[in-house]
């Protein structure tokens, strides 16, 4: 957490916050490990007077297109951007030329900032499922080229970027595929169903402004402080013990790829 729909929601709100064209006058770093590859001092010097040209997303990364290079931000588990001063867990401040401050808060301290010259430095990031190149043929080639449990495969950001535990469970249920099936055993019909399911659950998540799994500050909420609403639309994730919306069988919780995994053993044989 956050996964693709949550990051997409954050990027949308950042773009709607009139950041484009604004200059970063200076930065203040309060937790040095947040800045990857550079020291806090080097980062502050390099980002000074950079103009924000565009903000986009690649997988789970927020990409700030700057006048010279790019700022890549991976929120990991609890990272978030705010315009209101966070009461706790503040890690980085970006001071803007319009007088505002963009705060980065991160309770678990796992999030990372990468200041890079080119996007080619984004290594080991797979196909973005909302990109034009995420086609049936592309996912078929990936699946047939690897023999791994399908849940493990879908969580690996080197192949398809942006999916995490929530949306993988939802997509596999939607496609009627057991999470322990091996990737290279899926038929063309099953691959097509999985391709369609991934797009469906991601688009639903974006429409509902992401998934917030609790009220605590560590849980996901957007730049404006809104909680997502997709948690009320989930079919299997964290629904163990409840009836499957499709067949009525009790949803079970398994352990796959070291992750809690929610499955209907009738629909997903």
C-alpha positions in Angstrom: 0.0 0.0 0.0 -0.6 2.3 -1.7 -1.0 0.4 -5.0 -1.7 1.8 -8.5 -5.2 3.2 -7.9 -4.1 5.0 -4.8 -1.0 6.4 -6.5 -3.1 7.5 -9.5 -5.5 9.3 -7.2 -2.6 11.1 -5.5 -1.1 12.1 -8.9 -4.5 13.4 -10.0 -4.8 15.6 -6.9 -1.2 16.8 -7.2 -2.0 17.9 -10.7 -5.2 19.6 -9.6 -3.3 21.5 -6.9 -1.8 24.0 -9.3 1.8 22.7 -8.9 2.7 22.7 -12.6 4.9 25.6 -13.4 5.8 26.2 -9.7 9.4 26.4 -8.6 10.9 24.5 -5.7 12.8 27.2 -3.8 14.4 24.8 -1.4 13.9 21.5 0.4 14.2 20.5 4.0 14.9 16.8 4.9 14.1 15.5 8.4 14.8 11.8 7.8 17.9 11.4 5.7 17.3 7.8 4.5 14.2 9.0 2.7 16.6 10.4 0.0 18.0 7.5 -1.9 21.5 7.6 -3.6 22.1 11.2 -2.6 22.8 12.8 0.7 20.2 15.1 2.1 22.5 18.0 1.5 23.1 17.0 -2.2 19.4 16.4 -2.7 18.5 19.9 -1.3 21.1 21.5 -3.5 20.1 19.6 -6.7 16.4 20.3 -6.4 16.8 24.0 -5.5 15.1 26.3 -8.1 13.8 23.3 -10.1 10.5 23.9 -11.8 7.7 21.3 -11.8 6.8 20.7 -15.4 4.5 17.7 -15.1 3.5 15.0 -12.6 2.8 11.5 -13.8 2.8 7.9 -12.6 4.7 4.7 -13.5 3.5 1.7 -11.7 3.6 2.6 -8.0 6.0 5.6 -8.6 5.0 9.2 -8.6 7.1 11.0 -11.2 7.8 14.7 -10.9 9.0 16.0 -14.3 11.4 18.8 -13.4 13.2 21.5 -15.5 16.3 19.4 -15.1 15.6 15.7 -14.5 13.0 13.8 -12.5 12.0 13.3 -8.9 10.7 9.7 -8.4 8.8 9.0 -5.2 7.9 5.5 -4.0 5.4 5.8 -1.1 5.9 2.2 0.0 3.6 1.5 3.0 2.7 4.8 4.6 4.1 7.6 2.6 1.8 10.5 1.7 1.9 14.1 0.4 0.1 16.9 2.2 -0.4 20.6 2.0 -1.4 20.9 5.6 1.4 20.5 8.2 1.3 16.9 9.5 1.2 16.5 13.2 3.8 13.7 13.2 6.0 11.7 10.9 7.1 14.6 8.6 10.2 13.5 6.5 10.6 16.1 3.7 9.4 19.6 2.9 9.4 21.2 -0.5 9.0 25.0 -0.3 7.3 26.4 -3.4 7.5 29.9 -5.0 3.8 30.6 -4.4 4.3 30.4 -0.6 3.0 26.9 -0.2 4.8 24.0 1.3 4.4 20.4 0.0 4.9 18.1 3.0 5.9 14.4 2.7 5.0 12.3 5.8 5.8 8.7 6.3 5.1 6.8 9.6 7.0 3.6 8.7 9.9 5.5 7.0 10.0 3.1 4.1 9.2 5.6 1.3 12.0 6.8 -0.9 12.9 9.8 -3.1 15.1 9.3 -6.2 16.5 12.4 -8.1 17.5 11.1 -11.5 18.6 12.6 -14.8 16.6 10.3 -17.1 13.7 7.9 -16.7 15.9 5.2 -18.1 17.3 5.0 -14.6 14.0 3.4 -13.5 15.3 -0.1 -13.6 13.4 -3.3 -13.1 10.0 -1.7 -13.5 7.5 -3.8 -15.6 4.7 -2.9 -17.9 2.2 -0.4 -16.5 -1.2 -2.1 -16.8 -2.9 1.2 -17.8 -0.4 1.7 -20.6 -1.1 1.0 -24.3 1.5 -1.8 -24.3 -0.4 -3.8 -21.7 -2.1 -6.1 -24.2 -3.3 -9.7 -24.3 -0.2 -10.7 -26.3 2.2 -8.8 -23.9 0.8 -10.5 -20.7 0.6 -13.9 -22.5 4.3 -13.7 -23.4 5.2 -12.8 -19.8 3.1 -15.6 -18.3 4.4 -18.2 -20.7 8.0 -17.2 -20.1 7.9 -17.9 -16.4 6.8 -20.8 -14.2 5.8 -19.2 -11.0 2.7 -19.2 -8.8 0.4 -16.6 -10.4 0.0 -14.5 -7.3 3.8 -14.4 -6.8 4.2 -13.4 -10.4 1.6 -10.6 -10.3 3.2 -9.1 -7.2 6.6 -9.0 -8.8 7.0 -5.4 -10.1 9.6 -6.5 -12.7 6.8 -7.9 -14.9 3.7 -5.9 -14.3 4.1 -2.7 -12.2 1.5 -1.3 -9.9 -0.3 -4.4 -8.5 -0.2 -5.2 -4.8 -1.9 -7.6 -2.5 -5.4 -6.0 -2.7 -5.8 -5.8 -6.4 -4.1 -9.1 -7.2 -6.6 -10.9 -4.9 -9.5 -9.1 -6.5 -8.2 -9.7 -10.1 -7.7 -13.4 -9.5 -11.2 -13.8 -8.1 -12.6 -11.8 -11.0 -10.8 -14.1 -13.5 -11.7 -17.3 -11.5 -8.0 -18.3 -11.2 -6.6 -19.9 -8.1 -3.6 -17.9 -6.7 -1.4 -21.0 -6.6 -1.8 -21.9 -10.3 1.5 -21.6 -12.1 1.7 -18.8 -14.6 2.7 -21.0 -17.6 -0.3 -23.3 -17.2 -3.0 -20.7 -18.0 -4.9 -21.2 -21.2 -5.5 -18.3 -23.6 -9.1 -18.0 -22.3 -7.8 -17.7 -18.7 -5.1 -15.2 -19.8 -7.8 -13.1 -21.5 -9.9 -13.2 -18.4 -7.0 -12.2 -16.2 -6.1 -9.3 -18.5 -9.7 -8.0 -18.4 -9.9 -8.6 -14.7 -6.7 -6.6 -13.9 -8.0 -3.6 -15.9 -11.5 -3.9 -14.3 -10.3 -3.9 -10.7 -7.8 -1.1 -11.2 -10.3 1.1 -13.0 -12.8 0.4 -10.2 -10.2 1.3 -7.6 -9.4 4.6 -9.3 -13.1 5.5 -9.7 -13.5 4.9 -5.9 -10.4 7.0 -5.1 -8.4 4.1 -3.9 -8.7 1.7 -0.9 -8.3 2.8 2.7 -8.3 -0.2 5.0 -8.6 1.7 8.3 -9.1 5.0 10.0 -5.5 5.2 11.4 -3.1 7.9 10.0 -0.8 5.2 8.7 -3.5 4.1 6.2 -3.9 5.6 2.8 -5.6 8.9 2.2 -5.2 11.4 -0.6 -3.5 14.7 -0.8 -6.7 16.5 0.2 -7.1 14.2 3.2 -9.9 12.1 1.7 -10.1 8.4 2.5 -10.7 6.1 -0.4 -14.0 4.3 -0.9 -13.0 1.1 -2.7 -12.8 -0.9 0.5 -16.6 -1.0 0.4 -16.5 -2.5 -3.1 -14.0 -5.3 -2.6 -15.2 -8.8 -3.4 -12.7 -11.1 -1.6 -9.9 -9.1 0.0 -10.3 -9.1 3.8 -13.7 -10.8 3.4 -12.7 -14.2 4.9 -15.6 -15.9 6.5 -18.1 -14.0 4.4 -20.0 -15.5 1.5 -18.6 -15.2 -2.0 -20.6 -12.6 -4.0 -20.7 -15.0 -7.0 -21.4 -18.5 -5.6 -22.1 -18.0 -1.9 -19.2 -20.3 -0.7 -17.3 -19.0 2.3 -14.3 -17.0 1.4 -11.1 -18.5 2.7 -7.7 -16.9 3.7 -4.6 -18.7 2.5 -0.9 -17.9 2.7 0.6 -17.5 -0.8 3.9 -15.7 -1.6 4.2 -14.8 2.1 1.0 -12.8 1.9 -2.4 -13.2 3.3 -4.5 -14.3 0.2 -8.3 -14.3 -0.1 -9.9 -16.9 -2.3 -13.2 -18.7 -3.1 -12.3 -22.3 -3.5 -15.4 -23.0 -5.6 -14.9 -20.1 -8.1 -11.1 -20.4 -8.1 -10.4 -24.1 -8.4 
